[in-house]
Amino acid sequence: MKLEFRDLTVRFGSQIVLDHFTDTIEAKALAIIGPSGGGKSTLLRVLGGLLQANDGTFALNGQWIESKEHTLSEYRKQIGFVFQSNGLFPHLSALDNITLPLIHTFMMDKAAAKEKALYLLRKFGLEDSSHKFPAQLSGGQQQRIAIIRAIAIEPKLLLLDEPTSALDPELSHEVLTMLKELVQSGVELVIVTHHLGFASNACDTVMYMDEFGIGEIGKTDVVLRQPKTERLQRFISKILSI
């Protein structure tokens, strides 16, 4: 994927999250890391068309995104989202959670939608859970179903906001293994994560953000092993000491 930023500015009152950010990032998988409150989720929402920037613009693979609701509405249909809370409908089965957007947003035939959903459930070892409701699934299974729902639409970009933050290590491993498979299969994604191991193993590019803005961007193996700024050095040291 190619992400281009031109004078992108995002602020909330007197708090400036991004200040005329201009850069070009080419990556297969981008990990955004940094302390809480640094604007990582805000940037992700801008990239997903869920939040309009105050100024400037950005482009995904050469497509510049205007801050107009009609443009953003069409753009959002090309993006897959997975957030901290999986967002599954509690009254629908896993299968129905996956097919719902395919049928009602993308106008896919019900039989074709079901076939596609079952194929993806089988692929990721969740076919036996197809009839279960979210409350009957583990946290890891719920997030994996949410990821399947997001990729079922064949998005141009998959965005994930701390998808393992509420999970214990074993369930986190299930989700991260699935995401690594997706990256290896060619799915382009941007993930906000505190999981430096996943960022190092699955993401070729990393961006560090904190309250002072974007501190470093570069190839993961370089940035994480040889951080240039004291801000990133301190952050990595804190994460590794936990």
C-alpha positions in Angstrom: 0.0 0.0 0.0 1.0 3.6 -0.5 -0.2 6.2 2.0 0.4 9.8 1.2 -0.2 12.6 3.6 -0.3 16.3 2.6 -0.5 18.9 5.5 -2.8 16.6 7.5 -3.9 18.4 10.6 -6.1 17.0 13.4 -6.9 18.9 16.6 -9.4 18.7 19.4 -9.8 22.2 20.8 -6.3 23.2 21.9 -4.9 19.7 21.6 -3.1 19.1 18.3 -2.8 15.4 17.3 -1.3 16.0 13.9 0.2 19.3 12.8 0.5 19.6 9.0 1.8 16.1 8.6 3.3 15.5 5.2 4.9 12.2 4.2 4.7 9.1 2.0 4.7 5.6 3.5 4.9 2.5 1.4 4.4 -0.7 3.3 2.7 -4.1 3.2 1.8 -3.9 6.9 2.1 -0.8 9.0 2.2 -1.0 12.9 1.5 2.2 14.8 3.0 2.1 18.2 3.2 4.5 21.1 1.8 5.4 24.6 -1.9 5.9 25.2 -3.2 9.3 24.4 -0.7 9.9 21.6 -3.3 10.0 18.8 -2.8 6.5 17.3 -6.5 5.7 17.2 -7.4 9.1 15.9 -5.1 8.7 13.0 -6.6 5.3 12.3 -10.1 6.8 12.3 -8.9 9.4 9.8 -7.5 6.7 7.6 -10.8 4.8 7.8 -12.9 7.9 6.8 -14.6 7.9 10.2 -13.1 11.2 11.2 -12.5 14.3 9.1 -9.2 16.1 9.4 -9.3 19.8 10.2 -7.0 20.5 7.3 -5.0 18.7 4.7 -5.7 15.4 3.1 -4.4 11.9 2.4 -4.3 9.3 -0.3 -4.5 5.5 -0.4 -2.8 3.9 -3.4 -3.1 7.2 -5.3 -6.7 7.8 -4.4 -7.0 11.2 -2.7 -9.8 11.3 -0.1 -11.9 14.5 0.1 -13.3 15.5 3.4 -16.9 15.3 2.1 -19.4 13.0 3.6 -20.5 11.5 0.2 -16.8 10.8 -0.7 -16.1 9.4 2.8 -19.2 7.2 2.7 -18.1 5.5 -0.5 -14.5 5.3 0.7 -15.5 3.5 4.0 -17.0 0.7 1.9 -13.5 -0.1 0.7 -12.1 -0.4 4.3 -12.2 -3.2 6.8 -12.4 -2.2 10.5 -11.6 -4.2 13.6 -11.7 -2.3 16.9 -10.9 -3.2 20.6 -14.5 -4.2 21.2 -15.2 -6.6 18.3 -18.6 -4.9 17.5 -20.4 -8.2 16.8 -24.1 -8.2 17.0 -25.0 -10.2 20.1 -28.3 -11.5 18.7 -26.8 -12.9 15.5 -24.7 -16.0 15.0 -21.1 -15.8 13.9 -22.2 -16.8 10.4 -24.9 -14.1 10.3 -22.5 -11.5 11.7 -20.3 -12.1 8.6 -23.0 -12.3 6.0 -25.0 -9.2 7.2 -22.8 -6.5 5.6 -22.2 -8.6 2.5 -26.0 -8.9 1.9 -27.2 -5.5 3.0 -24.3 -3.2 2.2 -22.7 -4.9 -0.8 -25.9 -6.4 -2.2 -24.5 -10.0 -2.4 -26.8 -12.9 -3.0 -27.6 -14.6 0.3 -26.4 -18.0 -0.9 -23.1 -16.5 -2.2 -22.6 -14.6 1.0 -23.1 -17.7 3.1 -20.8 -19.7 0.9 -18.1 -17.0 1.2 -18.5 -16.8 5.0 -18.3 -20.6 5.5 -15.2 -20.7 3.3 -13.5 -18.1 5.5 -14.6 -19.8 8.7 -13.2 -23.1 7.5 -10.0 -21.5 6.4 -9.3 -20.1 9.9 -10.6 -23.1 11.8 -13.8 -21.6 13.0 -16.4 -23.6 11.0 -17.7 -25.3 14.2 -18.5 -21.9 15.7 -20.6 -20.7 12.7 -23.9 -21.3 14.5 -22.8 -19.9 17.9 -23.7 -16.4 19.2 -20.9 -14.1 20.5 -21.7 -14.8 24.1 -20.9 -18.5 23.4 -17.5 -17.7 22.0 -14.2 -16.9 23.7 -12.7 -13.4 23.4 -10.2 -14.7 20.9 -12.9 -16.4 18.8 -15.0 -13.2 18.8 -12.1 -11.1 17.5 -11.3 -13.7 14.8 -14.9 -13.6 13.7 -14.7 -9.8 13.6 -11.6 -10.0 11.5 -13.3 -12.5 9.1 -16.2 -10.1 8.8 -13.8 -7.3 8.0 -11.9 -9.2 5.3 -15.0 -10.8 3.8 -15.7 -7.6 1.9 -12.2 -7.8 0.3 -11.2 -4.4 1.5 -8.4 -2.3 0.0 -7.1 -1.8 3.5 -7.7 -3.5 6.9 -7.5 -1.3 9.9 -7.2 -2.7 13.4 -7.2 -0.8 16.7 -5.6 -2.8 19.5 -7.5 -6.0 18.6 -5.8 -8.0 21.4 -5.9 -5.4 24.2 -8.7 -7.1 26.1 -7.4 -10.7 25.7 -5.1 -12.8 27.7 -1.8 -13.9 26.2 -3.0 -17.3 24.8 -6.1 -15.7 23.1 -3.9 -12.8 21.8 -1.7 -15.4 20.2 -4.6 -16.9 18.3 -5.6 -13.5 16.9 -2.0 -12.4 16.1 -1.3 -15.7 14.3 -4.4 -15.1 12.2 -3.3 -11.6 11.3 0.2 -12.8 10.4 -1.4 -15.3 8.0 -3.4 -12.5 6.4 -0.3 -10.3 6.0 1.6 -13.3 4.4 -1.3 -13.8 2.0 -1.1 -10.2 0.8 -3.7 -8.4 2.9 -2.6 -4.8 3.5 -3.2 -3.6 7.0 -2.5 -0.8 9.5 -2.6 -1.9 13.1 -2.4 0.1 16.3 -0.7 -2.2 18.8 1.5 -2.5 21.9 2.6 -5.9 20.7 6.1 -5.2 19.7 6.7 -8.8 18.9 3.9 -8.9 16.4 5.0 -5.6 14.9 8.5 -6.9 14.5 7.5 -10.3 13.0 4.5 -9.3 10.8 4.8 -5.6 9.9 7.5 -4.4 7.6 7.0 -0.7 8.6 6.4 1.0 12.0 5.3 4.4 13.0 5.8 5.8 16.5 3.3 8.4 17.8 3.1 10.1 21.2 1.7 13.4 22.6 4.3 15.3 20.7 3.2 13.9 17.3 4.8 11.4 15.0 8.3 10.7 16.2 9.7 8.0 13.8 8.7 6.1 10.7 10.7 3.4 9.0 11.4 -0.2 8.4 10.5 -2.2 11.5 13.8 -4.0 12.0 15.7 -0.7 11.9 13.3 1.5 14.0 12.8 -1.0 16.8 16.4 -2.1 17.0 18.0 1.3 16.5 15.5 4.0 17.6 16.8 7.4 16.9 14.8 9.4 19.4 14.9 9.3 23.2 11.1 9.2 23.2 11.0 5.9 21.3 13.9 4.5 23.3 12.0 5.2 26.5 8.8 3.7 25.2 10.5 0.5 24.0 12.3 0.2 27.4 9.0 0.5 29.3 7.2 -2.0 27.1 10.0 -4.6 27.4 10.2 -4.1 31.2 6.5 -5.1 31.7 
